[in-house]
Amino acid sequence: MALPYTVTDNLICTLIDARRDQVYYGIYDHKLHEVEKEYILNINELCVKLKQYNKKIIFTGDCAEKHREKITDILGDYAVFPDKIFHFNNAVNVTALAEKEYSAEIKSGIYPEYILKSYVEKDD
């Protein structure tokens, strides 16, 4: 069965639940190059932002289905959702990607990138 679109015409938006209607997101092109630095936003604000691209956007991640109705309400036909199996990360795939990136980049180490302080940390 052929897809009703070509992958090269689309963006990919990964979503991870940050609770309280917020999502950690990343936006990538069809070659998985970062289009925009990952960040955290309210799902409605993110959808309004994504609408400005005027492209079909493939949504994946652990909360893509959770917010599917909101996303579709704002983006309409621009929102594309692959089969549910593609919405979840698994340790094998994440490890393989990390190993590939580590081998290709500077081998000084891999460090976490914290986007938002945890709930237990206080703002200064």
C-alpha positions as CSV (number, residue, x, y, z in Angstrom):
1,M,0.0,0.0,0.0
2,A,1.5,3.3,-1.0
3,L,1.5,6.3,1.3
4,P,-0.7,9.3,0.3
5,Y,2.4,11.5,0.6
6,T,6.1,11.4,0.1
7,V,8.4,11.4,3.1
8,T,10.7,14.0,1.6
9,D,7.9,16.6,1.6
10,N,7.3,16.2,5.3
11,L,8.7,17.2,8.7
12,I,8.9,14.8,11.6
13,C,7.9,16.0,15.1
14,T,8.7,13.8,18.0
15,L,6.7,14.3,21.2
16,I,7.4,13.2,24.7
17,D,4.9,13.9,27.5
18,A,6.0,16.6,29.9
19,R,2.6,16.6,31.7
20,R,0.2,19.5,32.2
21,D,-0.5,19.6,28.4
22,Q,3.2,20.3,27.7
23,V,5.4,18.3,25.5
24,Y,9.1,18.0,24.9
25,Y,9.5,18.1,21.1
26,G,12.0,18.0,18.3
27,I,11.4,18.9,14.7
28,Y,13.4,17.1,12.0
29,D,13.5,16.9,8.2
30,H,13.2,13.7,6.2
31,K,17.0,13.0,6.7
32,L,16.5,13.5,10.5
33,H,18.5,16.7,10.5
34,E,17.3,19.0,13.3
35,V,15.1,21.8,11.9
36,E,14.6,23.4,15.2
37,K,16.3,22.8,18.6
38,E,14.3,20.6,20.9
39,Y,12.3,22.4,23.5
40,I,9.2,22.2,25.7
41,L,5.9,23.9,24.9
42,N,2.2,23.6,25.5
43,I,0.7,21.3,22.8
44,N,-1.6,24.0,21.5
45,E,1.3,26.5,21.1
46,L,3.4,23.9,19.4
47,C,0.6,23.1,16.9
48,V,0.2,26.8,16.0
49,K,3.9,27.1,15.5
50,L,4.0,24.0,13.3
51,K,1.2,25.2,11.2
52,Q,3.4,28.0,9.9
53,Y,5.6,25.4,8.1
54,N,2.8,24.7,5.7
55,K,3.9,21.1,5.3
56,K,2.6,17.7,6.4
57,I,4.1,16.8,9.7
58,I,4.5,13.2,10.9
59,F,3.9,12.9,14.6
60,T,5.6,10.3,16.7
61,G,6.5,9.8,20.3
62,D,4.9,8.6,23.5
63,C,2.2,11.2,23.6
64,A,1.4,11.7,19.9
65,E,-1.8,9.6,20.3
66,K,-2.7,11.3,23.6
67,H,-2.8,14.7,21.8
68,R,-4.0,13.5,18.4
69,E,-7.4,15.2,18.6
70,K,-5.8,18.6,19.6
71,I,-3.2,18.3,16.9
72,T,-5.7,17.4,14.2
73,D,-8.0,20.2,15.3
74,I,-5.3,22.8,14.7
75,L,-3.3,21.3,11.9
76,G,-6.1,19.4,10.0
77,D,-4.7,17.5,7.0
78,Y,-1.2,18.6,7.8
79,A,-1.1,16.2,10.7
80,V,0.0,12.7,9.9
81,F,0.1,9.8,12.4
82,P,1.9,6.6,11.5
83,D,0.9,3.2,13.0
84,K,1.0,3.2,16.8
85,I,4.1,0.9,16.9
86,F,6.1,3.9,15.8
87,H,5.0,6.1,18.7
88,F,7.1,4.4,21.3
89,N,10.8,4.5,22.0
90,N,12.6,1.4,22.9
91,A,16.0,1.0,24.6
92,V,17.5,-1.0,21.7
93,N,16.8,1.7,19.1
94,V,17.8,4.6,21.4
95,T,21.1,2.8,22.3
96,A,21.9,2.1,18.6
97,L,21.4,5.7,17.7
98,A,23.4,7.0,20.6
99,E,26.3,4.6,19.7
100,K,26.2,5.8,16.1
101,E,26.3,9.4,17.1
102,Y,29.0,8.8,19.6
103,S,31.2,7.0,17.1
104,A,30.7,9.8,14.5
105,E,31.2,12.8,16.8
106,I,33.8,13.9,19.3
107,K,34.4,11.0,21.6
108,S,34.7,13.0,24.8
109,G,31.5,11.6,26.2
110,I,27.7,11.7,26.1
111,Y,26.0,14.1,28.5
112,P,22.4,14.7,29.2
113,E,20.8,17.9,28.0
114,Y,18.3,19.2,30.5
115,I,15.6,21.3,29.0
116,L,13.6,22.1,32.1
117,K,14.3,21.9,35.8
118,S,12.7,19.0,37.6
119,Y,9.7,19.6,39.8
120,V,11.9,19.3,43.0
121,E,14.4,22.0,41.9
122,K,13.7,25.6,42.9
123,D,14.0,28.6,40.6
124,D,16.7,31.1,41.6
